[in-house]
Amino acid sequence: QVQLVESGGGLVQAGGSLRLSCAVSGRTLSNYVMAWFRQAPGKEREFVGYITWSGISTYYVDAVKSRFTISRDIAKSTVYLQMNSLKPEDTAVYYCAARYDLARIGAREYPYWGQGTQVTVSS
């Protein structure tokens, strides 16, 4: 079993930055894929990006590419989502998720989820 706890959300003005953290516990994470998703009110949960625990591979949805960066700190068992140049349309609850082995972009492919953290970007 893998436990995920997000933190770092908040209110920021458009153009600003936030860094979300996802503390991971419960299992050795080698061969795991760590992803970030987001869900805006009235919308489906949306894939943002992922990183393999090895750090070798990252992938981002086009809407956030060049603005968001996912990284991980193995020693701290923590995954980060650095968000720059934030836009009002980035407003959502952001979730950290984990799955074993192959990377996927569908929410249903991830069995482990955090509780989410709210990000609100004001215009």
Backbone as a printed PyTorch tensor [residue, N CA C, xyz], in Angstrom:
tensor([[[  0.8350,  -1.1870,   0.0000],
         [  0.0000,   0.0000,   0.0000],
         [  0.8790,   1.2490,   0.0000]],

        [[  0.4360,   2.2370,  -0.7300],
         [  1.1640,   3.4990,  -0.8440],
         [  0.2680,   4.6150,  -0.3120]],

        [[  0.8360,   5.4410,   0.5520],
         [  0.1020,   6.6010,   1.0680],
         [  0.7010,   7.8810,   0.4980]],

        [[ -0.1760,   8.7830,   0.0890],
         [  0.2400,  10.0360,  -0.5310],
         [ -0.4250,  11.2020,   0.1950]],

        [[  0.3710,  12.2230,   0.5100],
         [ -0.1690,  13.4090,   1.1760],
         [  0.3520,  14.6500,   0.4630]],

        [[ -0.5730,  15.4030,  -0.1420],
         [ -0.1950,  16.6340,  -0.8510],
         [ -0.2040,  17.8260,   0.0920]],

        [[  0.5850,  18.8140,  -0.2650],
         [  0.5850,  20.0900,   0.4540],
         [  1.1010,  21.1670,  -0.4820]],

        [[  0.9110,  22.4200,  -0.0650],
         [  1.4810,  23.5180,  -0.8170],
         [  0.5040,  24.3300,  -1.6390]],

        [[ -0.7470,  23.9300,  -1.6620],
         [ -1.7180,  24.6970,  -2.4270],
         [ -2.0020,  26.0400,  -1.7780]],

        [[ -2.7350,  26.8700,  -2.5040],
         [ -3.0820,  28.1810,  -1.9690],
         [ -3.6130,  29.0960,  -3.0320]],

        [[ -3.6790,  30.3690,  -2.6830],
         [ -4.1700,  31.4050,  -3.5840],
         [ -2.9800,  32.2000,  -4.1140]],

        [[ -2.9420,  32.3790,  -5.4240],
         [ -1.8470,  33.1070,  -6.0450],
         [ -2.4020,  33.9410,  -7.1900]],

        [[ -1.7510,  35.0540,  -7.4680],
         [ -2.1760,  35.8860,  -8.5910],
         [ -1.6640,  35.3110,  -9.9070]],

        [[ -2.3540,  35.6100, -10.9620],
         [ -1.9220,  35.1710, -12.2910],
         [ -0.4900,  35.6350, -12.5370]],

        [[  0.2970,  34.7260, -13.1080],
         [  1.7060,  35.0030, -13.3440],
         [  2.6150,  34.5560, -12.2200]],

        [[  2.0160,  34.1910, -11.0940],
         [  2.7910,  33.7690,  -9.9460],
         [  3.1810,  32.3080,  -9.9950]],

        [[  3.7830,  31.8450,  -8.9080],
         [  4.2870,  30.4820,  -8.8220],
         [  3.8450,  29.8190,  -7.5290]],

        [[  3.7460,  28.5030,  -7.5750],
         [  3.5050,  27.6760,  -6.3970],
         [  4.2650,  26.3780,  -6.5700]],

        [[  4.6520,  25.7770,  -5.4670],
         [  5.2390,  24.4520,  -5.5150],
         [  4.4170,  23.5270,  -4.6220]],

        [[  3.8890,  22.5010,  -5.2480],
         [  3.1560,  21.4800,  -4.5160],
         [  4.0970,  20.3340,  -4.1500]],

        [[  3.8280,  19.7470,  -3.0000],
         [  4.6030,  18.6000,  -2.5520],
         [  3.6820,  17.4040,  -2.3620]],

        [[  4.2330,  16.2320,  -2.5690],
         [  3.5040,  14.9870,  -2.3510],
         [  4.4280,  14.0560,  -1.5680]],

        [[  4.1450,  13.8990,  -0.2940],
         [  4.9310,  13.0000,   0.5470],
         [  4.4280,  11.5820,   0.3700]],

        [[  5.3480,  10.6770,   0.1030],
         [  4.9970,   9.3010,  -0.2230],
         [  5.5120,   8.3650,   0.8600]],

        [[  4.7050,   7.4120,   1.2630],
         [  5.1410,   6.4390,   2.2570],
         [  4.4590,   5.1040,   2.0040]],

        [[  4.9840,   4.0770,   2.6410],
         [  4.3050,   2.7950,   2.6380],
         [  4.9610,   1.7030,   1.8290]],

        [[  5.8230,   2.0830,   0.9050],
         [  6.3970,   1.0360,   0.0600],
         [  7.6630,   1.5660,  -0.6130]],

        [[  8.5420,   0.6500,  -0.9560],
         [  9.6920,   1.0270,  -1.7710],
         [  9.2040,   1.4690,  -3.1340]],

        [[  9.6960,   2.6110,  -3.5850],
         [  9.0950,   3.2550,  -4.7400],
         [  9.8040,   3.0100,  -6.0610]],

        [[ 10.8310,   2.2040,  -6.0450],
         [ 11.4790,   1.9100,  -7.3210],
         [ 10.4560,   1.2440,  -8.2350]],

        [[ 10.5060,   1.6110,  -9.5060],
         [  9.5700,   1.1180, -10.5280],
         [  8.1640,   1.6890, -10.4020]],

        [[  7.9910,   2.7080,  -9.5820],
         [  6.7130,   3.3910,  -9.5190],
         [  6.7280,   4.6210, -10.4180]],

        [[  5.5420,   4.9840, -10.8760],
         [  5.3270,   6.2090, -11.6410],
         [  4.4910,   7.1400, -10.7730]],

        [[  4.9410,   8.3830, -10.6470],
         [  4.2390,   9.3700,  -9.8420],
         [  3.6430,  10.4190, -10.7670]],

        [[  2.3680,  10.6570, -10.6240],
         [  1.6850,  11.5870, -11.5250],
         [  0.9570,  12.6670, -10.7420]],

        [[  0.6960,  13.7620, -11.4460],
         [ -0.1500,  14.8180, -10.9250],
         [ -1.3680,  14.9470, -11.8350]],

        [[ -2.5020,  15.0650, -11.2090],
         [ -3.7550,  15.3220, -11.9050],
         [ -4.3810,  16.5750, -11.2830]],

        [[ -5.3680,  17.1140, -11.9660],
         [ -6.1080,  18.2350, -11.4000],
         [ -7.5720,  18.1350, -11.8070]],

        [[ -8.4150,  18.7100, -10.9700],
         [ -9.8380,  18.6880, -11.2480],
         [-10.4440,  20.0340, -10.9000]],

        [[-10.9640,  20.7030, -11.9100],
         [-11.6480,  21.9740, -11.7280],
         [-13.1240,  21.7060, -11.4620]],

        [[-13.8200,  22.6380, -10.8360],
         [-15.2460,  22.4410, -10.5430],
         [-16.0440,  22.1290, -11.8020]],

        [[-16.8260,  21.0760, -11.7420],
         [-17.6740,  20.7040, -12.8610],
         [-16.9640,  20.0190, -14.0050]],

        [[-15.6830,  19.7330, -13.8350],
         [-14.9200,  19.0950, -14.9010],
         [-14.3630,  17.7580, -14.4400]],

        [[-13.9880,  16.9440, -15.4100],
         [-13.3760,  15.6650, -15.0990],
         [-11.9290,  15.8620, -14.6270]],

        [[-11.4570,  14.8560, -13.9060],
         [-10.0750,  14.8980, -13.4740],
         [ -9.1580,  14.8290, -14.6900]],

        [[ -8.1550,  15.7060, -14.7120],
         [ -7.2980,  15.8850, -15.8830],
         [ -5.8500,  15.5510, -15.5480]],

        [[ -5.2110,  14.8020, -16.4280],
         [ -3.8000,  14.4900, -16.2800],
         [ -2.9630,  15.7500, -16.4780]],

        [[ -1.9510,  15.9370, -15.6160],
         [ -1.0380,  17.0750, -15.7270],
         [  0.3400,  16.6160, -16.1820]],

        [[  0.8650,  15.6010, -15.5370],
         [  2.1770,  15.1030, -15.9030],
         [  2.6020,  13.9700, -14.9880]],

        [[  3.7120,  13.3180, -15.3570],
         [  4.2390,  12.2630, -14.5030],
         [  5.7570,  12.2700, -14.5150]],

        [[  6.2910,  11.5750, -13.5260],
         [  7.7270,  11.3110, -13.4560],
         [  7.8970,   9.8780, -12.9940]],

        [[  8.8390,   9.1850, -13.5890],
         [  9.1750,   7.8690, -13.0750],
         [ 10.0350,   8.0450, -11.8310]],

        [[  9.9270,   7.1260, -10.8960],
         [ 10.6630,   7.3130,  -9.6470],
         [ 12.1660,   7.3500,  -9.8930]],

        [[ 12.6070,   6.6880, -10.9440],
         [ 14.0180,   6.7480, -11.3060],
         [ 14.4250,   8.1510, -11.7380]],

        [[ 13.4350,   8.9570, -12.1340],
         [ 13.7140,  10.3000, -12.6160],
         [ 14.1040,  10.3650, -14.0740]],

        [[ 14.1500,   9.2180, -14.7100],
         [ 14.6080,   9.1570, -16.0950],
         [ 13.5920,   9.7740, -17.0460]],

        [[ 12.3360,   9.6100, -16.7360],
         [ 11.3060,  10.0080, -17.6850],
         [ 10.2950,  10.9560, -17.0580]],

        [[  9.9850,  12.0290, -17.7760],
         [  8.8960,  12.9210, -17.3960],
         [  8.0380,  13.1870, -18.6290]],

        [[  6.8030,  13.5500, -18.3640],
         [  5.8740,  13.8310, -19.4670],
         [  4.8440,  14.8110, -18.9600]],

        [[  4.4460,  15.7700, -19.8150],
         [  3.4870,  16.7930, -19.4130],
         [  2.4200,  16.9680, -20.4870]],

        [[  1.2420,  17.3180, -20.0170],
         [  0.1950,  17.6700, -20.9630],
         [  0.5690,  19.0180, -21.5930]],

        [[  0.1530,  19.2490, -22.8260],
         [  0.5530,  20.4500, -23.5620],
         [  0.2050,  21.7430, -22.8240]],

        [[ -0.9050,  21.7430, -22.1170],
         [ -1.3750,  22.9640, -21.4680],
         [ -0.4180,  23.4900, -20.3980]],

        [[  0.4310,  22.6150, -19.8710],
         [  1.3350,  23.0430, -18.7900],
         [  2.8030,  22.9280, -19.1670]],

        [[  3.0680,  22.3410, -20.3140],
         [  4.4500,  22.1500, -20.7460],
         [  5.1490,  23.5010, -20.7920]],

        [[  6.3580,  23.5540, -20.3200],
         [  7.2220,  24.7440, -20.2190],
         [  6.8580,  25.6410, -19.0380]],

        [[  5.7320,  25.3880, -18.3770],
         [  5.3850,  26.1570, -17.1850],
         [  5.4810,  25.3250, -15.9050]],

        [[  5.1890,  24.0500, -15.9990],
         [  5.2010,  23.1650, -14.8280],
         [  6.3840,  22.2010, -14.9240]],

        [[  6.9300,  21.8490, -13.7770],
         [  8.0200,  20.8860, -13.7180],
         [  7.7850,  19.9270, -12.5610]],

        [[  7.8740,  18.6430, -12.8560],
         [  7.7550,  17.6130, -11.8290],
         [  9.1520,  17.0920, -11.4960]],

        [[  9.4120,  16.9590, -10.2070],
         [ 10.6980,  16.4100,  -9.7620],
         [ 10.4450,  15.5360,  -8.5420]],

        [[ 11.4700,  14.8080,  -8.1280],
         [ 11.3160,  14.0130,  -6.9150],
         [ 12.6230,  14.0220,  -6.1410]],

        [[ 12.4750,  13.8870,  -4.8290],
         [ 13.6120,  13.7960,  -3.9210],
         [ 13.5390,  12.4170,  -3.2880]],

        [[ 14.4390,  11.5490,  -3.7120],
         [ 14.3980,  10.1690,  -3.2370],
         [ 14.6070,  10.0990,  -1.7310]],

        [[ 15.5530,  10.8790,  -1.2270],
         [ 15.8600,  10.8330,   0.2060],
         [ 14.6630,  11.2440,   1.0560]],

        [[ 13.8570,  12.1710,   0.5450],
         [ 12.6830,  12.6440,   1.2850],
         [ 11.4100,  11.9230,   0.8810]],

        [[ 11.4940,  11.0170,  -0.0910],
         [ 10.3050,  10.3180,  -0.6040],
         [  9.1980,  11.3230,  -0.9240]],

        [[  9.5730,  12.3320,  -1.6460],
         [  8.6430,  13.4210,  -1.9630],
         [  8.7130,  13.7500,  -3.4410]],

        [[  7.5570,  13.9930,  -4.0130],
         [  7.4340,  14.4260,  -5.4010],
         [  6.9390,  15.8670,  -5.3830]],

        [[  7.4490,  16.6550,  -6.3060],
         [  7.1030,  18.0710,  -6.3490],
         [  6.4690,  18.4310,  -7.6950]],

        [[  5.6070,  19.4180,  -7.6500],
         [  5.0780,  20.0140,  -8.8670],
         [  5.3350,  21.5160,  -8.7670]],

        [[  6.3370,  21.9770,  -9.4990],
         [  6.6370,  23.4070,  -9.5450],
         [  5.7940,  24.0280, -10.6450]],

        [[  5.0050,  25.0080, -10.2700],
         [  4.0950,  25.6370, -11.2200],
         [  4.4590,  27.1120, -11.3560]],

        [[  4.8420,  27.5060, -12.5460],
         [  5.2160,  28.8960, -12.8340],
         [  4.2490,  29.4940, -13.8380]],

        [[  4.2600,  30.8100, -13.9290],
         [  3.4040,  31.5260, -14.8860],
         [  1.9650,  31.0370, -14.7950]],

        [[  1.4630,  30.9630, -13.5970],
         [  0.1300,  30.4090, -13.3840],
         [ -0.9480,  31.2740, -14.0240]],

        [[ -1.9760,  30.5910, -14.5020],
         [ -3.0990,  31.2360, -15.1680],
         [ -4.3850,  30.9110, -14.4030]],

        [[ -5.3960,  31.7540, -14.5330],
         [ -6.6680,  31.4410, -13.8580],
         [ -7.2120,  30.0670, -14.2310]],

        [[ -6.9720,  29.6250, -15.4410],
         [ -7.4640,  28.3070, -15.8500],
         [ -6.7140,  27.1490, -15.2070]],

        [[ -5.6550,  27.4480, -14.4750],
         [ -4.9630,  26.4090, -13.7040],
         [ -5.6500,  26.1540, -12.3600]],

        [[ -6.6540,  26.9530, -12.0350],
         [ -7.3800,  26.7760, -10.7800],
         [ -8.0510,  25.4110, -10.7370]],

        [[ -7.7420,  24.6430,  -9.6940],
         [ -8.2610,  23.2800,  -9.5650],
         [ -7.7800,  22.6910,  -8.2470]],

        [[ -8.3370,  21.5430,  -7.9170],
         [ -7.7530,  20.7130,  -6.8690],
         [ -6.7120,  19.8230,  -7.5410]],

        [[ -5.5240,  19.8340,  -7.0010],
         [ -4.4290,  19.0680,  -7.5750],
         [ -4.1960,  17.8080,  -6.7370]],

        [[ -4.0820,  16.6770,  -7.4510],
         [ -3.9080,  15.3870,  -6.8100],
         [ -2.6030,  14.7360,  -7.2440]],

        [[ -1.9780,  14.1090,  -6.2990],
         [ -0.8290,  13.2580,  -6.5590],
         [ -1.3360,  11.8190,  -6.6620]],

        [[ -0.7610,  11.0380,  -7.5720],
         [ -1.1870,   9.6580,  -7.7570],
         [  0.0260,   8.7840,  -8.0610]],

        [[ -0.1190,   7.4880,  -7.7960],
         [  0.9910,   6.5660,  -8.0150],
         [  0.4790,   5.2640,  -8.6220]],

        [[  1.3130,   4.6780,  -9.4520],
         [  1.0480,   3.3530, -10.0040],
         [  2.3690,   2.6450, -10.1870]],

        [[  2.2940,   1.3210, -10.2420],
         [  3.5080,   0.5220, -10.3980],
         [  3.7750,   0.2590, -11.8630]],

        [[  5.0160,   0.3070, -12.2160],
         [  5.4840,  -0.1260, -13.5300],
         [  5.2490,   0.9210, -14.6130]],

        [[  4.4460,   0.6380, -15.6090],
         [  4.4010,   1.4790, -16.8060],
         [  3.6640,   2.7820, -16.5660]],

        [[  4.1610,   3.8360, -17.2080],
         [  3.5190,   5.1380, -17.1000],
         [  2.2380,   5.1580, -17.9140]],

        [[  1.2220,   5.8050, -17.3640],
         [ -0.0690,   5.9570, -18.0210],
         [ -0.5790,   7.3650, -17.7490]],

        [[ -1.5160,   7.8380, -18.5990],
         [ -2.0600,   9.1820, -18.3850],
         [ -3.5180,   9.1610, -17.9730]],

        [[ -4.1200,   8.0060, -17.8860],
         [ -5.5200,   7.9180, -17.4770],
         [ -5.6440,   7.8040, -15.9700]],

        [[ -6.5550,   8.5650, -15.4020],
         [ -6.7430,   8.5480, -13.9530],
         [ -7.0970,   7.1440, -13.4550]],

        [[ -7.8330,   6.4080, -14.2320],
         [ -8.2580,   5.0690, -13.8030],
         [ -7.1010,   4.0920, -13.7020]],

        [[ -5.9740,   4.4550, -14.2790],
         [ -4.8010,   3.5850, -14.2590],
         [ -4.0160,   3.6960, -12.9560]],

        [[ -4.4020,   4.6440, -12.1110],
         [ -3.6450,   4.9060, -10.8830],
         [ -4.4510,   4.4450,  -9.6660]],

        [[ -3.9380,   3.4730,  -8.9310],
         [ -4.6750,   2.9610,  -7.7760],
         [ -4.4880,   3.7590,  -6.4880]],

        [[ -3.4280,   4.5480,  -6.4280],
         [ -3.1220,   5.2670,  -5.1930],
         [ -3.2540,   6.7770,  -5.4180]],

        [[ -3.9420,   7.4230,  -4.4740],
         [ -4.2390,   8.8480,  -4.6010],
         [ -4.0710,   9.5640,  -3.2660]],

        [[ -3.6600,  10.8240,  -3.3620],
         [ -3.6900,  11.6870,  -2.1960],
         [ -5.0530,  12.3370,  -2.0590]],

        [[ -5.1770,  13.1770,  -1.0470],
         [ -6.4620,  13.7990,  -0.7440],
         [ -6.7070,  15.0640,  -1.5640]],

        [[ -5.6700,  15.5720,  -2.2010],
         [ -5.7970,  16.7670,  -3.0290],
         [ -5.4690,  18.0400,  -2.2750]],

        [[ -5.0310,  19.0380,  -3.0270],
         [ -4.7510,  20.3570,  -2.4670],
         [ -5.2590,  21.4200,  -3.4410]],

        [[ -5.9300,  22.4290,  -2.9120],
         [ -6.5730,  23.4370,  -3.7460],
         [ -5.5730,  24.4810,  -4.2180]],

        [[ -5.6040,  24.7480,  -5.5140],
         [ -4.8300,  25.8450,  -6.0960],
         [ -5.8170,  26.8060,  -6.7390]],

        [[ -5.7560,  28.0650,  -6.3420],
         [ -6.6350,  29.0820,  -6.9030],
         [ -5.7740,  30.2090,  -7.4530]],

        [[ -5.9880,  30.5070,  -8.7300],
         [ -5.2300,  31.5550,  -9.3970],
         [ -6.1860,  32.6950,  -9.7230]],

        [[ -5.9260,  33.8470,  -9.1590],
         [ -6.7990,  35.0020,  -9.3850],
         [ -6.2790,  35.8250, -10.5480]],

        [[ -7.2260,  36.4450, -11.2610],
         [ -6.8360,  37.2420, -12.4340],
         [ -6.5610,  38.6890, -12.0520]]])
